Amino acid sequence: MLKKEEIIQNIAELKKEKNAIVLAHYYQESEVQDVADFVGDSLVLAQWAAKTTADVIVLCGVHFMGETAKILSPEKRVFIPDMKAGCSLADSCPADAFEAFVKAHPDHTVISYVNTTAAVKALTDIVVTSTNAKLIVDSLPKDEKIIFGPDRNLGGYINRLTGRNMLLWDGSCHVHDRFSVKRINELKKIHPSALVLAHPECPGSLLQLADHVGSTSSILQFATRSDNDKFIVVTEPGILHQMRLANPGKVFIPAPPADSTTDDCNECAFMKLNTLEKVYQCLDNESPEIFVDEALRVKAVKPIERMLEISAKHGL
């Protein structure tokens, strides 16, 4: 059994030997984030996957993130530490059902959240992340008919911000859907000076309590710039690692799930399947590897590239 220090050293050596890069989402375990070359949200990971000169990408996140990296970099080998790391939000939008939904509304532009399979992306006109969703919706004509999927909470939030009436697919993230107004109000009574920072995948009633609503990167940036010293964080608690590193003098309180009677963290079990040991094994064994059918990839890459182009045009 290797010690943690040995695993970290082996990962560093394998990255150099194989010209590999490790990308990690904010929701990963802290020790996985610490060995990553870049840590970020879905937009940043997509941007790095598109521009890296590495031959090998190890994507420490969930399956659709590995797919996205492979779609953008077909010439590279893409691995994820655990192939079982799925996504409840992506699972809530089966490609065949979504295709029928799209065909039933042929005059609509289709916007899909990045938390979707390659097959759903292939049915899409523009992919978005929580960072750029409002920006991209605002870039379209005001009278344009839009389908937004699969997250009904994010779509509803963008509707309220923009005054649109996008047609929403009825999907959600199991982590963000488990947060509740009741538990947040309980925390606010205990910590009256704390600001509430919430991810837009949370239900609309909860977002109304928030002092700031934004993507994981936006939440991190807001906390870093704020003069306040205490925050209630309403998203997957993996982000707290980077928040604490950037703000050692501030207090960050993870919001518990609604169905918990304790202060348990509301973690994504899929994200936590990736471990430091699995990152090492993934690099060493070059497995499990992500593959995307080329015909499907050609269709799926277009809406992702459109997202990246619009984001770059506006400085994101």
N, C-alpha and C positions, 0 to 999 in steps of 0.2 A: 504494500500500500504506500503510494507516494505521499510525501508531506506536501502541504499547500505551497510552500516555497519552491519545492521541486517542480510541481505542476506549473507554476507561474513561469519558472525559468525555461521549462520545456516548451511552453507555448511561445515564448519569445524566440527561442531558437528555431522552432518549426516555422514561424512566420517569416523569419529571415531566409531560411533554407528554401521555402516553397513560394517566396514572393507573395505571401498571403496577407490579407487585411481582415481584422475582426471589427465588425460593426455591431453595436449593441443598442437596443432600445432602452429608454429611461425606465421601463418597468422590469428590467432584468435585476437579478440579485446583485448586490453591491460589488461583490468580488468579481463577477462577470464584467460589470461596467469598468472595473479598474484595470482589466487586462485588454480592454478594447482600444483600438486606435481612434475610433470616433464613437461618441455616444450622442444620441439625439432622438427626435420624434420621427414619425413616418416620412415627413417631407425631407428632412435632412438625410435620413438613411437612403432614400431614393436618389437624392442628389449625389451623394457619395458613391453609390453603386453605379451611377451613370458616368462618373468622371474618373474613377480610380484607375490607376495603371497596374494594379496588382493582377496576378494571374488567377488568384484564388480569393474568394470572398466567403468568410464565415459570418453568417447573419444570425446574431443572437437575438431572436425575437420569436415570432410565430410564423406559421407556414406561408401565409400570403406575403409576408415581407421577403422571405427567401424567393418566392415566385417573382415578386416585383423586381428584385435584383437581377434575376436570371433573364427576365423579359428585357430589361434595359441593357444587360451585358451578356448576350448569348455566347460570345466567344470565351467567356470566363467560366470557371467551374465554381458553382455556388453550393455551399453546404449550410445546413442548420444543425445544431447540436442534438436536437431531439425531434424526429419526424412527427411525433405525437403532439407537438406544440401547435394546436389549432387555434381557432378564434370563434367564439360564440356569435359574434356579429357577422362574420363571413358565413358561418353555418346557417344563419337566419335568412339567407338569400340564395336559395338553390338556383343554379343557372337556368334550368328548364322553366321553373315557375317565373323567374324574372323575365325571361325571353317572352313568355306569353303575356306578361304585364306590359312590356314594351310594345309588343305587336298590337295590343288592344288600344294603344295611344300613339298612333303612327306620326302624329304632328308635333310630338314633344321631343325636345332635346334631352338626352339622357346624361345625367350627372351621377357618378357613382363614387362613393367614399372609397379610399384606398384599401379599407378593411374588407376586401372582397377577393374572390378567386379570380384566376386568370380568365376563366370562362365568362364570368360576369363583366370583367373589364373589356372583354372582346365585344360585348353588347352595348358598350358605353361610348358617348361622344367626348366627355371630359372626366377625368379622374380628379378628385380633390382630397385634401387632408383637412384636419380641423384647423390647421394654421391658415390655409389659403381658401377655404370654402366660400367665405363671404366675398373675398376679392374676386374670385372667379364668377360667382353668381352675379355680382355687380357689373362684371365686364360684358354681360349679355344684355341685349335689348330688353327694356322694361316689359314689353308685351310678349316676350318669348315664353312659350309654354315649356315647362320643365318637369321632368321626372327626377326625383332625388331619392337615391337608395344607398345602402339599406337602412341607415340609422334614422329612425323617426324623430329621436330627440335632437340630434344635430340639425336635421332638416327643418324641424319646427323652430329651432332657435334662429336659423338663417332666415326663415320666413318672417319671423318677428323683427329681425334687424333690418331686413331689406324691404319689407312691405309686399313681398311676393306671396304667391299662393301656389307654391310648387306642389306637385302630386307626390306624396311620400310613400315609400315602401315601408311596410310595418315590421321593421327589424330593430334590434337593440343589442347593446353590449351587456352581458350578464353582470359584470362588475359594476358599471355605472348605474344600471337599473336598480341595484340593491341599496343604493344610498337613499336616505329618506329625510324629509323635512323635520320630522320629529327628532331624529338623532342629532341633526345639525343644530336645531334649537337647543337641545340639551347641552351640547358642547358650548354654544354661545353663552349660556347662563353660567357655565363653569369658567369660561375664558372670555369675559365681556370685551376685552380690548383686542381680541383676535380678529383679523380680517379673514373672510371666507373666500377661498380660491377654488373654483370649480371648473371641471371639464365640460364642454358643451354636449357630451354624450349623456350627461345626467338629465333626469326628467325636468321639464320646464318649471314645475312648481318649486323645485329645489334651486334652479338657477336664479330665480327671483330673490333668493336670500343672499346671493353671492356679491361680494365687493368687486370681484374680477372673474370673468369667464374667459377661458382661453385654452389652447392646446397645452400639452405638457411643457413645451419650450416657452410658451407665453407665460404660463404660471411661474416657471423658474425665473424668467426675466422680471416679472412684476415683483416677486418677493425680493429679488436682489436690489431693485431700484427703490423699493418702498422704504420709508422712514420707520414704518411700524416694525415691531420686534416679535410679533406672535401671529401665527397663521393657522387656520383650519384648512387642511388640504383635502379636497373632495375629488380624488382620482386614485388610481392604483398607486400604492405607497412606495413602489420602486423609485419614483421621482424624488422622494425625500433624501436619498443618498446625495444626489447632485445639489439639492437645495441646501443641505447642511454643509457640504464642502464649500459652496460659494458664500455661505452666510453663517459662519461658526458662532456668531453671537446671537442668532435668532432662534426662536422656538417654532417647530413645525409639528402640528398635531394631526395625525391621520384620521380621517373620518371612518367610523365603523359601519358595517352593513346594517340594514334595517332589522334583520332577523337575529341579530346578536344581542345578548344581554350583557355582554362585557365590552371592553374597548378593543376587541380584536380588529386587526387590519383587514380591509376588504381587498384581498389579493386576487390576482388572476392566476389560477392554478396552471393554465397553459404556459404563461410566461415563466413561471417558476420551475417548469420541467427542465429548462436549460441550466446546467450547473458548470462550475469551473472544471470539474473532472470530464464532463461531456465535451466541453470546448477543446480540451487537450486531445481526447480520443478522436474527436471529429477531424482535427488537423492531422493527427498521427495516422489514422486509418483512411482518411479522405472519404468519409462516409458519416451520415447519410447525405446523398447528393440530390439537389433539386433539378428536375428536368421539366421542360415545357415544350409541348409539341410546336414545331416551327410555324405551321399554318395558324395555330392559335396565337402564338407569340406575335406574329406580324399584325394581327388584328388588335391584340391587347396593348401593344406598345404605343399605338397612335394616340389614345386618350391620355396616356401617361406623359408622353412627350408634349402634348398640348398643355397639360397642367404645368409642366416644368417651364415651358416657353412663357406662359402667362405670368407665372410666379417670378421668373427672372426679369421680365419686362417691368415689373413693379417692385423690384428690389428685394424679393423674398428668396 
